[in-house]
Amino acid sequence: MVSVNELLSELESMMNKERKFIELFATVEYLISLVEPSKREKFKEALENAESVEEVYELIKAIKLQLGIQGAKKYVLGLSNE
């Protein structure tokens, strides 16, 4: 038989995992909003199709690369306008 304390501990653990996943999901959605509009849909699809937390972390890496590319383009275009 499971004690009330064990049950509460297990529920708390589950809630913490869910909270972390929700925070991760919200972070990815925010990062996607920073991606140039022509590429956002692909990243949204990738998020919807992610089957594990590891895949979400891989998606974050890809978004970071995209944001870096976007920043580099703006920097280069800014230099050419000087």
LINHU-V467049 format. One record per residue. N is the residue number from 1. RES is the residue in three letters. PHI is phi in whole degrees, 0 to 359 (999 if undefined). OMEGA is omega in degrees with one decimal (* if undefined). Layout:
<<N	RES	PHI	OMEGA> <N	RES	PHI	OMEGA>>
This chain:
<<1	MET	999	-178.1> <2	VAL	270	179.0> <3	SER	282	179.9> <4	VAL	297	179.4> <5	ASN	297	178.2> <6	GLU	295	179.3> <7	LEU	296	178.4> <8	LEU	297	178.5> <9	SER	297	179.2> <10	GLU	295	177.9> <11	LEU	297	178.4> <12	GLU	297	178.2> <13	SER	298	178.9> <14	MET	297	-179.8> <15	MET	295	178.0> <16	ASN	296	178.4> <17	LYS	296	178.9> <18	GLU	297	179.6> <19	ARG	299	179.7> <20	LYS	296	179.3> <21	PHE	294	179.0> <22	ILE	297	178.1> <23	GLU	297	178.8> <24	LEU	297	-179.5> <25	PHE	299	179.4> <26	ALA	296	178.2> <27	THR	297	-179.5> <28	VAL	295	178.3> <29	GLU	299	177.7> <30	TYR	296	179.8> <31	LEU	300	178.6> <32	ILE	298	179.6> <33	SER	295	179.0> <34	LEU	274	-179.3> <35	VAL	286	179.8> <36	GLU	302	-172.3> <37	PRO	308	-176.8> <38	SER	292	-177.3> <39	LYS	250	-174.9> <40	ARG	302	-174.7> <41	GLU	300	178.9> <42	LYS	298	179.9> <43	PHE	291	177.0> <44	LYS	297	177.6> <45	GLU	299	179.9> <46	ALA	298	178.7> <47	LEU	294	179.4> <48	GLU	296	-177.0> <49	ASN	269	-179.9> <50	ALA	297	-177.0> <51	GLU	253	-179.6> <52	SER	206	177.4> <53	VAL	297	179.3> <54	GLU	299	178.2> <55	GLU	294	177.5> <56	VAL	294	176.9> <57	TYR	296	175.9> <58	GLU	295	177.4> <59	LEU	297	177.5> <60	ILE	300	177.9> <61	LYS	300	-179.9> <62	ALA	295	179.0> <63	ILE	296	178.0> <64	LYS	300	177.8> <65	LEU	297	178.9> <66	GLN	299	179.5> <67	LEU	296	176.3> <68	GLY	296	177.7> <69	ILE	298	179.3> <70	GLN	299	178.8> <71	GLY	297	179.6> <72	ALA	295	178.2> <73	LYS	299	180.0> <74	LYS	296	179.6> <75	TYR	295	-178.9> <76	VAL	295	178.7> <77	LEU	295	177.7> <78	GLY	294	178.3> <79	LEU	293	-176.9> <80	SER	286	178.4> <81	ASN	272	-178.7> <82	GLU	279	*>>
